[in-house]
């Protein structure tokens, strides 16, 4: 409703601004005005001179003074200031958008929770992406590897160029981190016989976490950095120069999250018997994430599943029909299994994991947060219980070679 001119106590900041704005006069020295002027009309050396805004009132006043001329009565229709969304936006996301976006190749997967953009080259993808992104839904864009220099991302290529570098390597089975040559990790990436053994003789399941990352990535791998940037999906949003990339346009005084890029590499779990172990435990990112699968290695050696065995294991997951169809396509190469949850379910999942920890006799401290600590990989049995006991359904996505998965900040996921 319109803000009342006589209502002196607004219930919101917007009401407060609109009801007091009419009282403001640039340069006024009246003691009775709602806000003091930000800058006086005198010089900085004058007794009443003020050179910088130093209270919140000043800052608010500067906004109001610039928005509302001094002599205009504050009859502002608040509703008219907010551009209403088209009424069919939500309907379009949930139902059929084929008429509105007939020039875009797309599908819905995971009960219409995830948008799949099938043609990475379509310059209009961002229009449909925008509708989906407003509702906090994950997006999958396939075929990104077709834009990349594939030879740069092969395991042997990275090992050859950077094998002498030192990095922290995590054994996902026991969470033990060691600092070692990167070459040791890459030697065992596809050859299981060259993988490290742990004390009990089991093969280590290693992850080279976030190496390199951020500025180190750009400095150490300039060719790969440039190849990645030119291949990003939806450049309007994802490119550092994208016109809709909010982080790129924040003023310099904001503390930004680490926006990467970073290289995440891990041995395959599906090729072993460790199906209850993840290489990335359940967690939340503080910023939106773009994850592109640039290379998939095929493990060889004793004790690993064949490609058909891996596919069979993936088919046992609760998959969308379109993902099952992709698994049967010989031109597609699956590389990562994702489980994604909406941010609104975080509290339920946190409560569930704390309950499971107590059942297993683990100590649950008040300051312990199973999601923040990334201490859980929710296996198939637990995912079923989570649905039955808390009504939280898992969104299961298989990431194939070249797939970019775009997650909104706050979405929970494990890989």
C-alpha positions as CSV (number, residue, x, y, z in Angstrom):
1,X,0.0,0.0,0.0
2,X,1.1,3.6,-0.4
3,X,3.1,4.9,2.5
4,X,1.0,7.3,4.5
5,X,2.2,10.9,4.7
6,X,0.9,11.1,8.3
7,X,2.4,7.9,9.5
8,X,5.5,9.0,11.3
9,X,6.6,5.6,12.5
10,X,7.2,3.3,9.5
11,X,7.4,-0.4,10.2
12,X,10.2,-0.9,7.6
13,X,13.2,1.0,6.6
14,X,11.5,1.9,3.3
15,X,8.5,3.3,5.3
16,X,10.9,5.2,7.5
17,X,12.7,6.8,4.5
18,X,9.5,7.7,2.7
19,X,7.8,9.2,5.7
20,X,10.8,11.4,6.7
21,X,12.1,12.2,3.2
22,X,9.8,15.2,2.8
23,X,11.3,16.9,5.8
24,X,14.8,16.8,4.4
25,X,16.3,20.0,2.9
26,X,19.8,20.1,1.5
27,X,21.9,22.3,3.7
28,X,19.2,22.9,6.2
29,X,20.3,23.7,9.8
30,X,17.0,23.1,11.5
31,X,17.4,21.1,14.6
32,X,14.0,19.5,14.0
33,X,14.7,17.7,10.8
34,X,14.7,13.9,10.8
35,X,18.3,13.5,9.6
36,X,21.2,15.9,9.6
37,X,22.4,16.9,6.2
38,X,25.4,14.8,5.0
39,X,27.5,17.8,3.9
40,X,27.0,21.4,5.1
41,X,27.0,24.2,2.6
42,X,29.9,25.9,4.5
43,X,33.6,25.1,4.0
44,X,35.4,22.3,5.8
45,X,37.2,24.7,8.0
46,X,33.9,26.3,9.2
47,X,32.7,25.6,12.7
48,X,29.7,23.7,11.4
49,X,31.5,22.1,8.5
50,X,31.4,18.3,8.1
51,X,33.5,16.7,5.5
52,X,32.6,13.0,5.9
53,X,29.4,11.1,6.7
54,X,30.1,9.4,10.0
55,X,26.7,8.2,11.2
56,X,24.1,5.9,9.7
57,X,21.6,8.8,9.6
58,X,23.9,10.7,7.3
59,X,24.2,7.8,4.9
60,X,20.4,7.2,4.8
61,X,19.9,10.9,4.3
62,X,22.2,11.0,1.4
63,X,20.2,8.2,-0.3
64,X,16.9,9.9,0.4
65,X,18.1,13.4,-0.7
66,X,19.3,12.0,-4.0
67,X,16.2,10.2,-4.6
68,X,13.5,12.7,-3.6
69,X,13.6,16.4,-4.5
70,X,13.3,18.7,-1.4
71,X,9.9,20.1,-2.3
72,X,8.2,17.0,-3.4
73,X,5.7,15.5,-0.9
74,X,6.6,11.9,-0.1
75,X,3.5,10.3,-1.6
76,X,5.3,7.2,-2.8
77,X,3.5,4.1,-3.9
78,X,5.9,1.5,-2.6
79,X,4.3,-1.1,-4.8
80,X,5.1,0.8,-8.0
81,X,8.8,0.9,-7.2
82,X,9.1,-2.9,-7.3
83,X,8.9,-4.3,-10.7
84,X,6.5,-7.2,-10.6
85,X,7.6,-10.5,-12.1
86,X,5.6,-11.8,-15.0
87,X,2.8,-13.9,-13.5
88,X,3.7,-16.9,-15.6
89,X,7.4,-17.1,-14.6
90,X,6.9,-19.8,-11.9
91,X,4.4,-21.6,-14.0
92,X,6.9,-21.6,-16.9
93,X,9.6,-23.2,-14.7
94,X,7.3,-25.9,-13.3
95,X,5.4,-26.6,-16.5
96,X,6.2,-26.5,-20.2
97,X,8.3,-23.6,-21.5
98,X,8.5,-25.0,-25.1
99,X,6.7,-22.1,-26.7
100,X,8.5,-19.3,-24.8
101,X,12.0,-20.9,-25.3
102,X,11.5,-22.9,-28.5
103,X,15.0,-21.9,-29.7
104,X,16.7,-23.5,-26.7
105,X,17.5,-27.2,-26.3
106,X,16.8,-28.1,-22.7
107,X,15.2,-30.7,-20.5
108,X,14.2,-31.0,-16.8
109,X,15.7,-33.7,-14.6
110,X,15.3,-34.8,-11.0
111,X,11.5,-34.1,-10.9
112,X,12.0,-30.8,-12.6
113,X,14.4,-29.6,-9.9
114,X,17.4,-29.3,-12.2
115,X,17.5,-27.6,-15.6
116,X,19.6,-29.4,-18.3
117,X,20.8,-27.1,-21.1
118,X,21.9,-29.5,-23.8
119,X,23.5,-27.1,-26.3
120,X,26.3,-25.1,-24.7
121,X,26.7,-23.0,-27.9
122,X,23.2,-21.4,-27.8
123,X,23.7,-17.7,-27.0
124,X,20.1,-17.5,-25.6
125,X,20.7,-20.1,-22.8
126,X,21.1,-17.3,-20.3
127,X,17.4,-16.3,-20.7
128,X,16.0,-19.6,-19.5
129,X,18.9,-19.9,-17.0
130,X,17.8,-16.6,-15.4
131,X,14.2,-17.9,-14.9
132,X,15.6,-21.1,-13.2
133,X,18.2,-19.2,-11.2
134,X,15.7,-16.9,-9.6
135,X,14.2,-19.9,-7.9
136,X,17.5,-21.3,-6.6
137,X,17.6,-24.4,-8.8
138,X,20.8,-26.1,-9.9
139,X,21.6,-26.1,-13.7
140,X,23.5,-28.6,-15.8
141,X,25.1,-27.5,-19.1
142,X,26.6,-30.3,-21.2
143,X,29.3,-30.4,-23.9
144,X,31.7,-27.8,-22.4
145,X,34.7,-30.1,-23.2
146,X,34.0,-29.5,-26.9
147,X,35.2,-25.8,-26.5
148,X,38.3,-26.8,-24.6
149,X,41.8,-27.9,-25.6
150,X,41.4,-31.4,-24.3
151,X,45.1,-32.3,-24.4
152,X,45.8,-29.7,-21.6
153,X,43.6,-31.6,-19.2
154,X,44.8,-35.1,-19.5
155,X,46.2,-36.7,-16.4
156,X,49.6,-37.4,-18.0
157,X,49.8,-33.9,-19.3
158,X,49.3,-32.3,-15.9
159,X,51.6,-34.9,-14.3
160,X,54.3,-34.1,-16.9
161,X,54.1,-30.3,-16.4
162,X,53.7,-30.2,-12.6
163,X,54.7,-33.6,-11.2
164,X,57.5,-32.0,-9.2
165,X,55.1,-29.7,-7.2
166,X,54.4,-30.4,-3.6
167,X,50.7,-30.5,-2.5
168,X,48.5,-31.8,0.3
169,X,46.9,-35.1,-0.6
170,X,43.9,-36.4,1.3
171,X,43.1,-40.2,1.8
172,X,39.3,-40.2,1.7
173,X,39.2,-43.5,3.6
174,X,40.8,-42.3,6.8
175,X,40.9,-38.4,6.3
176,X,44.7,-38.4,6.7
177,X,46.4,-35.7,4.8
178,X,50.0,-35.9,3.6
179,X,52.3,-33.5,1.8
180,X,53.9,-35.2,-1.2
181,X,54.9,-34.9,-4.8
182,X,51.9,-34.4,-7.1
183,X,53.4,-37.0,-9.5
184,X,52.7,-39.8,-7.0
185,X,49.0,-38.9,-7.2
186,X,48.9,-38.7,-10.9
187,X,50.8,-42.0,-11.4
188,X,48.1,-43.9,-9.7
189,X,45.2,-41.9,-11.2
190,X,44.4,-44.6,-13.8
191,X,46.9,-47.3,-12.9
192,X,45.7,-48.9,-9.6
193,X,48.9,-50.9,-9.2
194,X,50.8,-47.6,-8.6
195,X,48.4,-46.3,-5.9
196,X,49.6,-45.9,-2.3
197,X,48.8,-48.6,0.2
198,X,47.6,-47.8,3.8
199,X,48.7,-49.7,6.9
200,X,46.2,-52.6,6.5
201,X,47.3,-53.1,2.9
202,X,44.2,-51.5,1.4
203,X,44.6,-49.2,-1.6
204,X,44.4,-45.5,-0.7
205,X,41.5,-43.4,-2.2
206,X,43.3,-40.2,-2.8
207,X,42.1,-36.7,-3.5
208,X,44.2,-33.7,-4.6
209,X,42.1,-31.0,-3.1
210,X,41.9,-27.5,-4.6
211,X,45.3,-27.7,-6.2
212,X,46.1,-25.2,-7.5
213,X,43.6,-22.6,-6.5
214,X,42.9,-18.9,-7.2
215,X,45.9,-16.8,-8.1
216,X,48.1,-19.9,-7.9
217,X,46.1,-21.5,-10.7
218,X,46.4,-18.4,-12.9
219,X,50.2,-18.1,-12.3
220,X,51.1,-21.8,-12.4
221,X,48.8,-22.8,-15.3
222,X,48.2,-19.7,-17.5
223,X,47.4,-21.7,-20.6
224,X,44.8,-23.9,-18.8
225,X,43.5,-20.8,-17.0
226,X,42.8,-19.1,-20.3
227,X,41.3,-22.3,-21.8
228,X,39.0,-22.6,-18.8
229,X,37.8,-18.9,-19.0
230,X,37.0,-19.0,-22.7
231,X,35.0,-22.2,-22.1
232,X,32.9,-21.2,-19.2
233,X,29.1,-21.8,-19.6
234,X,26.7,-18.9,-19.6
235,X,29.4,-16.3,-19.8
236,X,26.9,-13.5,-18.9
237,X,26.9,-15.0,-15.4
238,X,30.0,-17.2,-15.1
239,X,32.7,-15.2,-16.8
240,X,34.7,-12.8,-14.5
241,X,33.7,-10.1,-17.0
242,X,30.1,-11.2,-17.2
243,X,27.6,-8.4,-17.1
244,X,25.4,-10.4,-14.7
245,X,28.3,-11.7,-12.5
246,X,27.6,-9.8,-9.3
247,X,30.9,-10.6,-7.7
248,X,32.8,-9.0,-10.5
249,X,31.0,-5.7,-10.0
250,X,31.2,-5.5,-6.2
251,X,33.1,-2.4,-4.9
252,X,36.7,-3.1,-3.8
253,X,36.0,-2.6,-0.1
254,X,33.9,-5.8,0.0
255,X,35.6,-9.0,1.3
256,X,34.9,-11.4,-1.5
257,X,34.9,-15.2,-1.1
258,X,37.6,-17.2,-2.9
259,X,36.1,-17.4,-6.4
260,X,38.9,-19.7,-7.7
261,X,39.3,-21.3,-10.1
262,X,40.6,-24.4,-8.5
263,X,41.4,-27.9,-9.7
264,X,39.8,-30.7,-7.8
265,X,41.0,-34.2,-8.7
266,X,40.3,-37.6,-7.1
267,X,40.5,-41.3,-7.7
268,X,37.3,-43.0,-8.8
269,X,35.2,-44.5,-6.0
270,X,32.9,-46.5,-8.4
271,X,35.9,-48.5,-9.7
272,X,36.5,-49.9,-6.1
273,X,34.4,-51.5,-3.4
274,X,34.2,-48.3,-1.4
275,X,30.7,-47.2,-2.4
276,X,29.9,-45.7,1.0
277,X,32.8,-43.3,0.7
278,X,32.7,-39.9,-1.1
279,X,35.6,-37.9,-2.4
280,X,33.7,-34.7,-1.3
281,X,31.6,-35.0,1.8
282,X,28.3,-33.2,2.3
283,X,28.8,-29.4,2.6
284,X,27.6,-26.0,1.6
285,X,29.5,-23.4,-0.4
286,X,29.2,-19.7,0.5
287,X,29.1,-18.6,-3.1
288,X,27.6,-19.9,-6.3
289,X,29.7,-22.7,-7.9
290,X,30.5,-23.7,-11.4
291,X,32.0,-27.2,-11.6
292,X,33.2,-28.5,-15.0
293,X,34.3,-32.1,-15.5
294,X,37.3,-31.6,-17.7
295,X,38.7,-35.2,-17.7
296,X,37.6,-38.7,-16.8
297,X,40.2,-41.4,-16.3
298,X,39.4,-45.1,-16.7
299,X,41.0,-47.1,-13.9
300,X,42.8,-50.3,-14.8
301,X,44.4,-53.0,-12.6
302,X,43.4,-55.8,-10.2
303,X,40.3,-55.4,-8.1
304,X,38.6,-52.6,-10.1
305,X,35.3,-52.8,-11.8
306,X,35.1,-52.9,-15.6
307,X,33.4,-50.0,-17.4
308,X,30.2,-52.1,-17.6
309,X,30.5,-52.8,-13.9
310,X,30.7,-49.1,-13.1
311,X,27.7,-48.4,-15.3
312,X,25.8,-51.1,-13.5
313,X,26.6,-49.6,-10.1
314,X,25.4,-46.2,-11.3
315,X,22.2,-47.7,-12.5
316,X,21.4,-48.8,-9.0
317,X,21.1,-45.1,-8.0
318,X,17.7,-43.3,-7.9
319,X,18.2,-41.8,-11.3
320,X,16.0,-39.7,-13.6
321,X,15.0,-41.5,-16.9
322,X,17.0,-39.0,-19.0
323,X,20.2,-39.8,-17.0
324,X,19.6,-43.5,-17.4
325,X,19.4,-42.9,-21.2
326,X,22.6,-40.9,-21.1
327,X,24.3,-43.9,-19.3
328,X,23.4,-46.1,-22.3
329,X,24.9,-43.7,-24.8
330,X,28.3,-45.0,-25.7
331,X,29.5,-41.4,-26.7
332,X,28.9,-40.2,-23.1
333,X,31.5,-40.8,-20.3
334,X,30.2,-40.6,-16.7
335,X,32.7,-39.4,-14.2
336,X,31.1,-38.1,-11.0
337,X,28.0,-38.9,-8.9
338,X,26.4,-35.9,-7.2
339,X,23.8,-35.8,-4.5
340,X,22.2,-32.3,-4.1
341,X,19.8,-30.9,-1.5
342,X,18.0,-27.6,-1.4
343,X,19.3,-25.1,1.2
344,X,15.9,-25.0,2.9
345,X,16.5,-28.6,4.0
346,X,19.8,-27.8,5.8
347,X,18.3,-27.8,9.3
348,X,16.5,-31.1,8.8
349,X,19.6,-32.7,7.4
350,X,21.7,-31.4,10.2
351,X,19.3,-32.8,12.8
352,X,19.2,-36.1,11.0
353,X,23.0,-36.5,10.9
354,X,23.3,-35.6,14.6
355,X,20.7,-38.3,15.3
356,X,22.7,-40.8,13.3
357,X,25.9,-39.8,15.1
358,X,24.3,-40.6,18.5
359,X,23.0,-43.9,17.2
360,X,26.6,-44.8,16.2
361,X,27.8,-43.8,19.7
362,X,29.7,-40.7,18.5
363,X,30.0,-37.7,20.7
364,X,27.9,-34.8,19.5
365,X,29.2,-31.5,20.9
366,X,27.0,-28.4,20.9
367,X,29.4,-26.5,18.7
368,X,29.7,-29.5,16.3
369,X,28.0,-28.9,12.9
370,X,28.1,-32.0,10.7
371,X,27.6,-29.9,7.5
372,X,30.1,-27.2,8.3
373,X,32.7,-29.8,9.4
374,X,32.1,-31.8,6.2
375,X,32.2,-35.0,8.3
376,X,29.6,-37.0,6.5
377,X,29.1,-38.7,3.2
378,X,25.4,-39.7,3.2
379,X,25.3,-43.3,1.7
380,X,22.4,-44.9,0.0
381,X,20.9,-46.4,3.2
382,X,21.1,-43.1,5.0
383,X,19.6,-41.2,2.0
384,X,16.6,-43.6,2.2
385,X,16.2,-42.9,5.9
386,X,16.5,-39.2,5.4
387,X,13.5,-39.3,3.0
388,X,11.4,-41.7,5.1
389,X,12.0,-39.9,8.5
390,X,12.3,-36.3,7.4
391,X,10.7,-36.1,4.0
392,X,14.0,-34.8,2.4
393,X,14.4,-36.2,-1.1
394,X,17.9,-36.5,-2.7
395,X,18.5,-35.0,-6.1
396,X,20.9,-37.4,-7.8
397,X,22.9,-36.2,-10.8
398,X,25.5,-38.0,-12.9
399,X,28.1,-35.6,-14.2
400,X,29.5,-36.7,-17.6
401,X,32.7,-35.5,-19.3
402,X,32.2,-31.9,-20.3
403,X,29.2,-31.3,-18.0
404,X,29.1,-28.1,-16.0
405,X,27.1,-28.2,-12.8
406,X,26.1,-24.8,-11.6
407,X,24.9,-24.7,-7.9
408,X,23.4,-21.7,-6.1
409,X,25.0,-20.7,-2.8
410,X,23.5,-22.5,0.1
411,X,22.8,-25.7,-1.8
412,X,24.1,-28.8,0.0
413,X,26.0,-31.4,-2.1
414,X,28.4,-34.3,-2.0
415,X,30.3,-36.0,-4.7
